[in-house]
Amino acid sequence: MLEELKVLLLVAVRNIALHKVKSLVVGGILFSGSFLVVFGLSFLGSIENTMSQSIIGSVAGHLQVYSADAKDDLALFGSGFFGRDDLGEIPKFEQVREEILKHPNVASIVPMSFENAIIGRGNLLDELFERFRKTVRSGSKAEIAAMSESIRQNLRTVRTDLENEIKIAGNPDDIKKQIADVDLALSDSFWSKISTDPESLMIFLESKIAPLSGEKEPLYLRYMGTHPELFSNEFKKFKIIEGENIPAGERGILISKRIYETQLKNIVARGFDNLYKGIVVQDKSIVTDISLKTFATDLPKQYLEILVQLTGENRSLTLAELQKFMKTQETSLEKVLQDFLTVDDKNFRERFDFFYKVIVPKIRLYSFNTGETINLRSYTRSGFLKTVPLKIYGLYLFEGLESSDLAGAFNFVDLVSYRELYGRMSDEGQKELEEIRSKIPIKSVENAANLEDSLFGAEAQIETRAEGPQTAAVQAKPAAALEFRRSQSGRYDPAELKTGLTINAAIILKNPRRIASTRAEIEELLKQAKLNLRVVDWKQASGTLGQLVTVIRAVLLIAVAIILIVAMAIINNAIMMTTIERTREIGTLRAIGAQRAFILRMFFIETMTIGLLASAAGSLLAVTLLSILNVKGIAAPSDFLSFIFGGPKLYPSVSAGAAVFAPVAVSLLALIFTLYPAFMASRISPAAAMQDRE
Amino acid sequence: MSVRLSVNLVFLTGALLSVPAFALNDADLKSLVSELDTRQRNSGDYKSVVFIEQREKSKVTQAFEATVFRRDADDKWMLLFSKPKSEAGKGYLRLDKNLFLYEPALGKWERRTDRSGIGGTNSRRSDFDESRLSEEYTAKFIADEKLGKFDVHHILLNAKTEADVASPVLHLWVDKSSKNILKRQERSLSDKLLRTVYYPAWEKKFSKSKGADVYIPREIRIVDEVEKGNGTTVVLRDVNLDGLPANIFTKAWLESQSR
């Protein structure tokens, strides 16, 4: 037996050497197939691993629970559709919490609810006049005078813009009126009112002049209402990088560092940052890169965003420093500023440094700063706009995902403020509402269908005359100032974060390997407790993003399958051709006593020899390449991929299973496709070999 | 708009006495719409306490108390919330085409568009403002109809191209005999019904400055036709037509109310 195997191996090696082209074609195909399987599966496994860390470690947790009545599927990173998802409600989180914590594999459960907010922003002149109002109220005479002068300088720029506009405008009369308003606001007589009637002066600026600067797009912020302390403890990638977490019992918001840098930063600074990333970090050029070219073209057009902020002596100081830097005698700050902002590949680096060193300290770099209070405005479930003032406690990021827009898309608010924005009234609010209502008798009408009959029916008495004397003259100021709730006094009992409404909740497991069985068991627990809830794993919870790996895996497997089928057809064909070529040889072997089984084994051993050698080499190459990439890393070419890669670089690791499985599977497959030609060869008779000779 | 409507009603009543029972001709229609404005308008100042109740899916979810101030001669308008505590001190101030919102918790003002709802409700600035139907719309007579026990004129109003209004298309049902507006529908340009507003109670009050009655809607019921089941009820009381202090329509005054 062993002797026969030796002979067969020798024959196989001889034949491989003899039929070089065939051997190369078959070997090459098996080599590529094996390489593709090992590299593809290892790469995909690494992506799945990093992506799961990104999703689980940022907001999803291992499992998510939400109402079974939800009309939409939970999609933490967006469903890809516009509009608001209907995820139902978990009205009493405490019940759900109690049941789920009964499971031995559950470490923690964190309530979370997502919504979008709008933050209205005034234009440049609104902001300027707001600062002016503050200065008028509390500033010194010198400060007021300096700011007045700055406003006039800015108004001259506005006037120039209007003059340019009138040349192309279809409504010159409107613009003429606007120019007349600006002229009035530039006049000495107008500014003489600053000491006698500052209010009317400011009102004129705010109502007549501010609208001339156009409207600023409102800012849209996605926010998550949660238990701030619990979230911070359970999500390890979460890190506060400025300020502090929202303290227990306080209303507040944490802003994502990513959003802070990409949306709340001064637009000129953002332009400089983008150009820095392209030119300095990525070594690209303004001349050849279209997006960099756009940033560079936009920069000088945005000079007003800086100019308006330079008031008082900062204006003259900046002009002097810019003149020195730009080596110019030009006395118009706006012109020097525009020239300064006209950047190219050569001058960019020194202008970037000058901007941050000299100009930035004189301006407000971000729309909001930590410690300030903002008005978060959001639509309630029923579509009404609700506003809640919230203090910005700090900035946060998810470690390793700093440059990802996906991970940085969330801002955090305490769950109690979320509920208020959602339109859920607290007990205290409900009591107050009843009190207000009790003073006003309003006829209750059950439904709109009978509203008209009820209002205008037989008993309707529409018109009445107000009798009696006129009420007392209106006071300029009420006897006592209105009692109102300041944002900072809106404290709540921290226990409220663990009870009441939430939309969904993240479940953190002690042993994530048991995710599938735990999910099923939790579902059973909730069912027994008669809680109508749905439990999904992180992949499902992350929406289309979570399906990405499944899709990539399916595409890869389909591609491999197609390649292998084609490859096997080629192998089958090549061996058939060889069989025909070797008819004489096989006939001779049969004539000298070789059995059919020997012929079959001869072909099988030949295929296995090529198969194992080529696919092992393919697997080895894939392992070598992956090992190199594991050290060097693959840079994420986009912000989206940095989320998928779990950071700026992916370090793929070898899947040992794939490295062993691929060569064996590929060789076996090749063997299967050798069956038919080998069988055909074994049927060749010695007589056929003789005929062929004749 | 509530005030506007109330005035409208007064004019309607007056007009009804002189208007024949058949369809309105163009001249009559024009004079009726103009009268709707005039009877609601007060040449002097105006102040009233307003109560706003918001219903969502037929359940009362919000209630506010506020004071409305108007000086029609200068096109000035102001609304100051007094209840509940979370809203108290917030105010709207309209100057020219700007609507400023004051947030006392922030001590900040925000310039907003006219179309924003007041205090997160379905009511709009125009609901509390002077009636300008004849300035802003062109009218067309539709039919004489019946609304409950009332015989009404059904009128269609289309916004003039230059008018800056919240609703481009209005339908009004005006009581023939009293000339009170009883019902109003607000539609989009594509004729989608957005809000239906009912005026079940009008009050006439003698104004010294005008030397005549001013018509004021004491109650306004707004039905949200987009979000079914949602609605707002506005009730006005303590209407005062005496002169207001000169400096009242300023940011400083509104801010001082919550300091």
Chai-1 contact restraints between the chains, C-beta under 6 A:
chainA,res_idxA,chainB,res_idxB,connection_type,confidence,min_distance_angstrom,max_distance_angstrom,comment,restraint_id
A,G120,B,E110,contact,1.0,0.0,6.0,A-B,restraint_1
A,G122,B,R111,contact,1.0,0.0,6.0,A-B,restraint_2
A,D126,B,R111,contact,1.0,0.0,6.0,A-B,restraint_3
A,E199,B,T250,contact,1.0,0.0,6.0,A-B,restraint_4
A,E199,B,A252,contact,1.0,0.0,6.0,A-B,restraint_5
A,S207,B,L95,contact,1.0,0.0,6.0,A-B,restraint_6
A,S207,B,D96,contact,1.0,0.0,6.0,A-B,restraint_7
A,S207,B,N98,contact,1.0,0.0,6.0,A-B,restraint_8
A,T373,B,L106,contact,1.0,0.0,6.0,A-B,restraint_9
A,N375,B,E103,contact,1.0,0.0,6.0,A-B,restraint_10
A,S382,B,E56,contact,1.0,0.0,6.0,A-B,restraint_11
A,S382,B,N230,contact,1.0,0.0,6.0,A-B,restraint_12
A,G383,B,E227,contact,1.0,0.0,6.0,A-B,restraint_13
A,F384,B,G120,contact,1.0,0.0,6.0,A-B,restraint_14
A,L385,B,G117,contact,1.0,0.0,6.0,A-B,restraint_15
A,L385,B,G120,contact,1.0,0.0,6.0,A-B,restraint_16
A,K386,B,G120,contact,1.0,0.0,6.0,A-B,restraint_17
A,P389,B,A105,contact,1.0,0.0,6.0,A-B,restraint_18
A,P389,B,L106,contact,1.0,0.0,6.0,A-B,restraint_19
A,E432,B,P84,contact,1.0,0.0,6.0,A-B,restraint_20
A,L433,B,A63,contact,1.0,0.0,6.0,A-B,restraint_21
A,I436,B,A63,contact,1.0,0.0,6.0,A-B,restraint_22
A,I436,B,E65,contact,1.0,0.0,6.0,A-B,restraint_23
A,I436,B,K83,contact,1.0,0.0,6.0,A-B,restraint_24
A,R437,B,A63,contact,1.0,0.0,6.0,A-B,restraint_25
A,I440,B,F51,contact,1.0,0.0,6.0,A-B,restraint_26
A,I440,B,V235,contact,1.0,0.0,6.0,A-B,restraint_27
A,I442,B,T233,contact,1.0,0.0,6.0,A-B,restraint_28
A,A448,B,V223,contact,1.0,0.0,6.0,A-B,restraint_29
A,E452,B,G148,contact,1.0,0.0,6.0,A-B,restraint_30
A,L455,B,Y198,contact,1.0,0.0,6.0,A-B,restraint_31
A,L455,B,P200,contact,1.0,0.0,6.0,A-B,restraint_32
A,F456,B,L147,contact,1.0,0.0,6.0,A-B,restraint_33
A,F456,B,G148,contact,1.0,0.0,6.0,A-B,restraint_34
A,F456,B,F150,contact,1.0,0.0,6.0,A-B,restraint_35
A,G457,B,G148,contact,1.0,0.0,6.0,A-B,restraint_36
A,A458,B,K149,contact,1.0,0.0,6.0,A-B,restraint_37
A,I462,B,N180,contact,1.0,0.0,6.0,A-B,restraint_38
A,I462,B,W202,contact,1.0,0.0,6.0,A-B,restraint_39
A,E463,B,S178,contact,1.0,0.0,6.0,A-B,restraint_40
A,E463,B,W202,contact,1.0,0.0,6.0,A-B,restraint_41
A,T464,B,E203,contact,1.0,0.0,6.0,A-B,restraint_42
A,R465,B,K204,contact,1.0,0.0,6.0,A-B,restraint_43
A,A466,B,E203,contact,1.0,0.0,6.0,A-B,restraint_44
A,A466,B,K205,contact,1.0,0.0,6.0,A-B,restraint_45
A,Q470,B,D242,contact,1.0,0.0,6.0,A-B,restraint_46
A,T471,B,D238,contact,1.0,0.0,6.0,A-B,restraint_47
A,T471,B,N240,contact,1.0,0.0,6.0,A-B,restraint_48
A,A473,B,D242,contact,1.0,0.0,6.0,A-B,restraint_49
A,V474,B,K47,contact,1.0,0.0,6.0,A-B,restraint_50
A,V474,B,L244,contact,1.0,0.0,6.0,A-B,restraint_51
A,A476,B,P245,contact,1.0,0.0,6.0,A-B,restraint_52
A,A481,B,R259,contact,1.0,0.0,6.0,A-B,restraint_53
A,L482,B,S82,contact,1.0,0.0,6.0,A-B,restraint_54
A,L482,B,A88,contact,1.0,0.0,6.0,A-B,restraint_55
A,L482,B,G89,contact,1.0,0.0,6.0,A-B,restraint_56
A,L482,B,Q257,contact,1.0,0.0,6.0,A-B,restraint_57
A,L482,B,S258,contact,1.0,0.0,6.0,A-B,restraint_58
A,F484,B,K85,contact,1.0,0.0,6.0,A-B,restraint_59
A,F484,B,A88,contact,1.0,0.0,6.0,A-B,restraint_60
A,F484,B,G89,contact,1.0,0.0,6.0,A-B,restraint_61
A,F484,B,P104,contact,1.0,0.0,6.0,A-B,restraint_62
A,F484,B,S258,contact,1.0,0.0,6.0,A-B,restraint_63
A,R485,B,K85,contact,1.0,0.0,6.0,A-B,restraint_64
A,R485,B,S86,contact,1.0,0.0,6.0,A-B,restraint_65
A,R486,B,A105,contact,1.0,0.0,6.0,A-B,restraint_66
A,S487,B,A105,contact,1.0,0.0,6.0,A-B,restraint_67
